[in-house]
């Protein structure tokens, strides 16, 4: 945890916070902090800076906040991701937050197993925890927004064209050649659709292209989604 991430519920005054949960355990056992130490801290969806420990025991830590810095700039990328298998989902959500992606849509696809949609990791609290882990790792405070879309066709036909407007819209999956009209790295916002294991089926690729997405390939290798995400961000925005 590179950033002690606080919520408004932790505040007892505008510049005073108290923590009593797993973050207290981390302060004591991992950071081995003591009264008078300053920790890197931030307020969820707010500014960041330092937190001075005013009091500390096994029940709680009282912190004086000095939060004057803006969070790091977001990556101008909207991610449309076919729902991955549950054991990958948590890692993918944390990575999305870590990379600075602020908008992600989890969508259905022909090759997405129906059982994936029953995973408890899709519950709001589980998603929130995974995103917080990524923010704390990357020293960011701005929480990504996650949209869940269980029906492919209505999303692609009714929502995707509007989301793609004003962006470089791309569809990436193992069987698609790169469109040479896409000049990389990008300087404008992008929207990228990533398929499930095995990729989108041809019908889905056709629908995505009809919605304005151009094909993007990243070479002959087929990657797991958690490998592909940082690779994609690095290719699209090399200085990001």
C-alpha positions in Angstrom: 0.0 0.0 0.0 1.9 3.0 -1.3 -0.9 5.5 -0.4 -3.1 5.5 2.7 -6.5 6.0 1.0 -9.1 7.7 3.2 -12.8 8.2 2.7 -15.0 11.0 3.9 -16.4 8.6 6.5 -12.9 8.6 8.1 -12.9 12.4 8.7 -13.8 13.7 12.1 -12.8 17.2 11.1 -11.8 18.7 7.7 -8.1 17.9 8.3 -8.4 15.2 10.9 -9.0 11.5 10.3 -9.3 8.3 12.3 -8.7 4.8 10.9 -9.5 1.5 12.7 -9.6 -1.2 10.0 -7.1 -3.1 7.9 -5.3 0.2 7.2 -4.4 0.4 10.9 -2.9 -3.0 10.8 -0.8 -2.0 7.8 0.4 1.2 9.5 1.5 -0.8 12.6 2.8 -4.0 11.1 4.0 -3.2 7.6 5.0 0.5 7.8 6.0 0.2 11.5 5.0 3.8 12.0 5.0 5.7 15.2 3.5 8.9 16.6 5.0 11.9 14.7 5.6 10.0 11.5 4.2 11.2 8.2 2.6 8.9 5.8 1.7 9.4 2.2 -2.1 9.8 2.1 -5.0 10.8 0.0 -8.8 11.4 0.1 -10.9 9.2 -2.1 -11.9 11.3 -5.2 -9.9 14.2 -3.7 -6.4 15.5 -3.2 -3.4 13.8 -1.7 -0.4 14.7 0.4 0.7 13.6 3.9 -0.9 12.4 7.1 0.9 13.0 10.4 0.2 10.4 13.1 -1.0 12.2 16.2 -2.0 9.2 18.2 -1.6 5.5 17.6 -2.6 2.3 19.5 -4.0 -1.1 18.6 -7.5 0.3 18.3 -7.1 3.3 16.1 -4.8 5.9 14.5 -5.5 9.6 14.6 -4.1 11.5 11.6 -3.6 15.2 10.8 -4.0 15.7 7.1 -2.2 18.0 4.7 -3.7 17.2 1.3 -2.6 19.9 -1.2 -1.6 17.8 -4.3 -3.7 16.8 -7.2 -3.9 13.1 -8.1 -1.9 11.9 -11.1 -3.5 12.6 -14.5 -5.9 9.9 -15.8 -5.2 7.8 -18.8 -7.6 9.0 -21.6 -8.8 5.5 -22.3 -12.2 3.9 -22.0 -12.0 0.2 -21.7 -14.8 -2.2 -22.9 -13.9 -5.6 -21.6 -15.6 -8.9 -22.2 -16.1 -10.3 -18.7 -13.1 -12.4 -17.8 -13.1 -15.5 -15.7 -13.6 -14.7 -12.0 -10.0 -15.4 -10.9 -8.8 -12.8 -13.4 -11.5 -10.2 -12.7 -10.1 -9.0 -9.5 -6.6 -8.6 -10.9 -8.0 -6.8 -14.0 -10.0 -4.3 -11.9 -7.0 -3.5 -9.8 -4.8 -3.1 -12.8 -7.4 -0.8 -14.5 -7.2 1.5 -11.4 -3.4 1.2 -11.3 -3.0 2.2 -14.9 -5.2 5.3 -14.5 -8.1 4.1 -16.6 -11.2 5.8 -15.2 -14.0 4.2 -17.2 -14.5 0.5 -17.8 -17.5 -1.5 -19.1 -17.8 -5.2 -18.4 -19.8 -6.7 -21.2 -21.2 -10.1 -22.4 -19.9 -12.0 -25.4 -20.6 -15.3 -27.0 -17.5 -16.9 -25.5 -18.1 -15.6 -21.9 -19.3 -18.4 -19.8 -22.7 -17.8 -18.3 -21.4 -18.9 -14.8 -19.0 -15.9 -14.8 -22.0 -13.6 -14.3 -22.8 -15.3 -11.0 -19.5 -14.5 -9.4 -19.6 -12.6 -6.1 -16.7 -10.6 -7.4 -19.3 -8.7 -9.5 -20.9 -7.4 -6.3 -20.4 -3.7 -5.8 -18.3 -4.1 -2.6 -16.0 -6.6 -4.2 -15.5 -4.3 -7.2 -14.8 -1.4 -4.9 -12.2 -3.3 -2.9 -10.4 -4.3 -6.1 -10.3 -0.8 -7.4 -9.0 0.6 -4.1 -6.1 -1.9 -4.2 -5.0 -0.5 -7.6 -5.4 3.1 -6.5 -3.3 2.5 -3.3 -0.6 0.8 -5.4 -0.4 3.6 -7.9 -0.8 6.5 -5.4 -4.0 7.7 -7.0 -7.3 8.9 -5.4 -9.8 9.0 -8.3 -12.0 5.9 -8.4 -12.7 4.4 -11.8 -16.4 4.0 -12.8 -17.5 0.4 -13.7 -20.5 -0.3 -15.9 -21.9 -3.8 -16.2 -23.7 -4.7 -19.4 -25.1 -8.2 -19.6 -26.4 -8.0 -23.2 -24.0 -7.5 -26.0 -26.2 -6.3 -28.8 -28.1 -3.5 -27.0 -24.8 -2.1 -25.6 -23.0 -2.1 -28.9 -25.9 -0.7 -30.9 -27.3 1.8 -28.4 -24.5 2.9 -26.2 -21.2 2.2 -27.9 -21.5 4.7 -30.8 -22.0 7.6 -28.3 -19.2 6.4 -26.0 -16.9 6.2 -29.0 -17.7 9.7 -30.3 -14.7 12.0 -30.2 -12.3 9.1 -29.5 -10.1 6.7 -31.4 -12.3 3.6 -31.2 -10.6 0.2 -31.6 -11.4 -3.4 -31.3 -8.5 -5.7 -30.3 -8.6 -9.5 -30.3 -6.2 -12.3 -31.3 -7.5 -12.8 -34.8 -7.6 -9.2 -36.0 -4.9 -7.5 -38.1 -4.0 -4.0 -37.2 -5.5 -1.2 -39.1 -2.6 0.8 -40.5 -4.7 4.0 -40.4 -4.3 4.1 -36.6 -1.2 6.2 -35.9 0.5 5.2 -32.6 1.1 6.5 -30.0 -2.2 8.3 -29.6 -2.6 11.9 -28.4 -6.4 11.9 -28.2 -8.8 9.8 -26.1 -9.3 6.2 -27.0 -11.9 3.5 -26.5 -10.7 -0.1 -26.8 -12.9 -3.2 -26.9 -11.1 -6.4 -25.7 -12.7 -9.8 -26.2 -12.8 -12.9 -24.0 -10.5 -15.9 -24.1 -10.5 -16.9 -27.7 -11.6 -13.5 -28.9 -14.8 -12.0 -30.2 -16.7 -14.1 -32.8 -16.9 -12.7 -36.3 -20.5 -11.4 -35.8 -19.3 -9.5 -32.7 -16.4 -8.0 -34.6 -18.7 -6.9 -37.4 -21.1 -5.2 -34.8 -18.2 -3.5 -33.1 -16.9 -2.2 -36.4 -20.3 -1.0 -37.4 -20.3 1.0 -34.1 -17.2 2.8 -35.2 -14.4 0.6 -33.9 -11.4 0.0 -36.1 -9.2 -3.1 -35.7 -6.0 -3.1 -33.7 -3.5 -5.9 -33.5 -0.4 -6.1 -31.2 1.5 -8.8 -33.0 1.2 -12.5 -33.5 1.1 -13.5 -29.8 -2.1 -14.2 -27.9 -2.0 -12.7 -24.4 -4.0 -13.2 -21.2 -6.1 -10.1 -20.5 -4.0 -9.1 -17.4 -0.9 -9.2 -19.6 -2.6 -7.3 -22.5 -3.9 -4.4 -20.4 -0.5 -2.8 -19.5 0.9 -3.7 -22.9 -2.1 -1.9 -24.5 -1.7 1.2 -22.4 2.0 1.3 -23.1 1.5 1.0 -26.9 -1.3 3.5 -27.1 0.2 6.1 -24.8 4.0 5.5 -24.6 4.5 8.6 -22.4 1.5 7.9 -20.2 
